[in-house]
Amino acid sequence: MALNVFHGPNALADFFDPDKNPPLPLVEIPNRLNPFRQDGVRIYAKLLTHLPAQNVKSLPALNMLRGLPEARDKTIVEASSGSTVLSLGIIARVLWGNDDVNAYVTNKKSPESLNLLRFFGITPHLYGGLAQQEPTDPTGIMCRLRRLAKKRQDIVYPGQYDNANNWKAHEQWTGPQTLRQLPEISLFCATVGTGGCLTGTSMFLKTRKPSVRTLGVFNVFGDPTPGPRHYENFNSCGFPWAQTVDAFVDVPSVESFRMSMRLSREGIIAGPSSGQALKGLLDYLGRLKETGDLETLRDPETGEVACVFTCSDLPYQYLATYFQKLGAEEFPAIQNDILLGCDQDKHDERWILEPSDAEALLRPDLSPAAVAEEKARAKSTTSTTARSASPAPSAGSSSSTTTATPHPPSSASRSRRFNPFSCFFHSLRRRRASKPQDHPPSHAPAVAQHAADRPLVLDLRDPDSFRASHVPGSINAPLANLREHLRKAEGDLFGDAESVFAVWTAARDMLDGTRSPGPDAARRRKAKAAEKPDEDDGTLASAPVSKLVDEAQRRGRQVVVLCYDGDASRLMTALLRKKGVEAFSVKSGVEGAKALLGGRE
């Protein structure tokens, strides 16, 4: 155990053994949470949440399983929906590798609580009726499990509500640790669920220091805090609590949740039953002060009143309930919450093409393969022309070689230009295709071989920008006021929440077919074609973009989205992907892919 390190085959069992660990922390709460500090009262949190299973039931679960060695290879059942059965499930694996632990749980439990059990490999069994049932009720779940364990030899029921090893675990460990850490303790406080922690700790403290006062904290009847019970439901407890507990208080659930949130914000991470313990302690101290009885707890040597309360749980599995119980004013407001109503679909870096990848995808006419094909075609044409133009050799003469005049390259061939990025991309694709097992797949899409299969290119810029320069064959689908939103965002679209919302909404409406990219698009297209019939001006979308996208998806065509700087097209790409379209944007938008553009510069 040197330096709190656990080695060897028993490392986990040693880790869960309190005797092989340092004492659990005892931490004084800050004055902000202690209104009685000026009265000489010190309040300490006993952090049972620092046990290996991170809850108070880790100790009783360990002690009960140690007392049931026959549970090693049997089915373990327990009436619990929280800390006890979680601890049983974890520790049964640690001690014996037994993963057959079953929780009998009220059907009123939240899906999150049920999934927590399943996360730890525990099988939930639901029951109806009252959520918190009396342990001695002959028709209740606990009596039902007792009968089941007696009937079947392959089942073990630890029975946390009547198993003495529950409370004796705290008599063995929690009480001795607390007194050793704080000999001047005057008051011990714990919430009451099974009563094991309060009974066992109080039993030890009163045996060693009879002046210690003990306080039990309950739920208000009909207003439950997770974990503790109400007093009326505890009366039948078989533990020897009556001779060890001096006083009881109850605390409303709202106050329990609020106090645990305050504790957590101050650095003592604690759940609602922990908050209930502290609130009950403060209420009790307030009553003692009013009656003048606080002085009866003051230690003669220190002149102070030293109090300890237990932190038994963590807040995380109850987060939704905090927001149900407490008002919105108790939590910081979410800034830029307009973004919660938009752009909720997945973004993926694999959907953003590098400009060189986009060029190979959208302009295959510029790729080395296309250039090589054109050269081969030209060479074949030249050779054929040369053979047909050469005179036939005369009879008896030796054959001779005739050099043909090279065929002048076509205008298309002259327009070809070598691009190193396209060359690299193409050769990389060929290598990956030949040895897919040796190379990870490219994030860029495969290059279409036929024009009909090439991607549908949507350009979100305004018509003037599109006419000035664009990808040949692309379709102009201008997003409303895109340039204005970019100016408002100072060129950083995702840095301005309102602009993101406006651009996303326009993109969504366009894809839903509720907004056409331009009612006059067909008229403008016809007028432009009549003015300059030989100029490739792309296409100004006349049909709704939703129909164009649906048709592309039906034909299995990819969609590439362009905009000014790549941000708006990323929003559109995410929307398209949500629809099942294989869509891509281009890094830095048109600015990053100038080599793709045709039209006027």
C-alpha positions, 0 to 999 in steps of 0.5 A: 500500500506504499504511496496508495499503490495496489499491486498483484492479483489482489490489487482490486480487492485490496483497493476496496478494503478500507483497512488497506486505505488511508482514512476517507477525507474529513473536510471543513466546509467554507464559512459561506456555508456555515452561518454558525461559524461566528458562534464557534461552530465548525462543520466537517464533511465526511466524504464517503463518496471517496470510497472506491464505488463512490458512495456510502453503500460501498462499506455495507456491500463489502461487509455483507458479501464477506459475510455471505461467502456462498454468494461467490458463485450464486445469483445475487438479488437485492431490492435497490435501485441505487447505491447498494446494488451498484456497490454489490455489483461492482464488489461481487466482481472484484472479490469473486468475478461474479457478474450475476447481480440483479436489482429489483427496482420500482418501475417509477425509476427514470431511464437514466437510472435504469441504464446506470445499472445496466452500464455496471452489468446489473440486471434490472427487474421492475416491480409496480406499486409503491416505490419505497416499500415497507421492509416487513410488508408481506406483499412487498418486494423485500419479503418476496425476495426473502421467500425466493432466496429460501425457495431456491438454493442458487439465489442469495439475498443480502437484504440490506434492510435487515442484515446486521453487517450493514450497520456493523460496517460503519461501526467497524470503519466510519465511526473509528475513522471519524473519531480518530480524525476529529477527537473533539467531535460533538455532533454526528449527522447522517441521512437515514435510508436503511439506517445503517450508517447512522446506527453503526457510526453512532454506536461506535461514537457513543461507546467511545465518547458518550457526550457525542450527540447524533442526528438523523435526517429524513425525507418529508413524507410524500416529498422524497429525496433519492436515497433517504426515507421518511420517518414513518417508513423507518419505524419498523427498521430492525437495526438498534437505532433507537438507543443510539440516535438522539434526534431526528429532523426532516428536510424538503427535497428542494432544500436538499437539492439546493444545498447539495448544489451549493456544496458542489459549487464550493468544491465538495462534490455532493448529491442530494442526500448529502445536501439533505444531511447538511441542511438538516444539521443547519436546521438543528443547530438553528433550533439549539441556538434559539433555545440556548442549548448550543452551549451544551455541545461546546467542547471544554478544551477547544471551546468550539462545537465540532460537527460532522455530516456525511456526504453519501452520494454524487449529483451526476445521475440526478442532474435533470432533477436539479433543473426540475426542482430548482428555478432557472434563476439559480443557474447561469443562463446559457449564452448564445442559446439561439444556437440550440435551435439550429445547426444541431446536425453532425459536422465531420472534418472528413466532409471538408475537401482540400482544394486539390481534392476538390479539383480532382473531383470537379475538374477531371478534365485537368487531371493527368489521366485526362491529359494523357488520354488526350495526348494518346488520342492526338498521337493516334490521330497523327500516326493514322494521318501520316500513314494515309499521306505517305506514297506507296513504295515502288515495286522492287524498292526497299521500304522506307520510313516517312516522317509525318508532319505532326498534327497540330494539337486541338484547342482543348489540348492546348487548354490543358495545364499540368497541376501537381496537386491533381497529379498527386491526388490521382496517383494516390488514388491508383495506389490505394485502389491497388492495395486497399489493405495497406493504406487507409481510405482517403477522406476525399470522394472517388472521381467520377468517370462519366459526366452524368455521374459527376457531383452536383455543385451548388454555389451559395454565393449571390448571382453577381459573384457567381457570374463573375467566376464559378465552377463550370457546370455548377448551379447557383443557389444563392442563400439570402443575404449571405454576404450581409451576414458575413460582413456582420460576423466580420468574416467569421460566420461561426463567431456570430450566433445570430448570423449562424442561425440566419444562414442555417435557417436559410439553408434548411428552408432551401433544402425543405423546398420552402424557399426557391433560390430565385423566382426570376432565375430562369428569366435571368438565365435565358437573358444571359444565354441570349447575350453571350451564348458561347460563355459558360455561365453555369446555371441559375437554379430555376427549380427548387434546390430540394428537387435538384438534391433529391434527383442527385440522391436518387441517381447516386450523385455526390453533392459539393457545396461552395460558398465564399469562405467555406463556412456556410457550405459546411452548414449546408453539408451537415443538413444534406448529410442528415438527409442521407446525401453524400455531400462535401464542402471545400476548405476556404470555399471559393477563396481556397479553390480558385483553380476550379473557377471559370467565367469572368475573373 
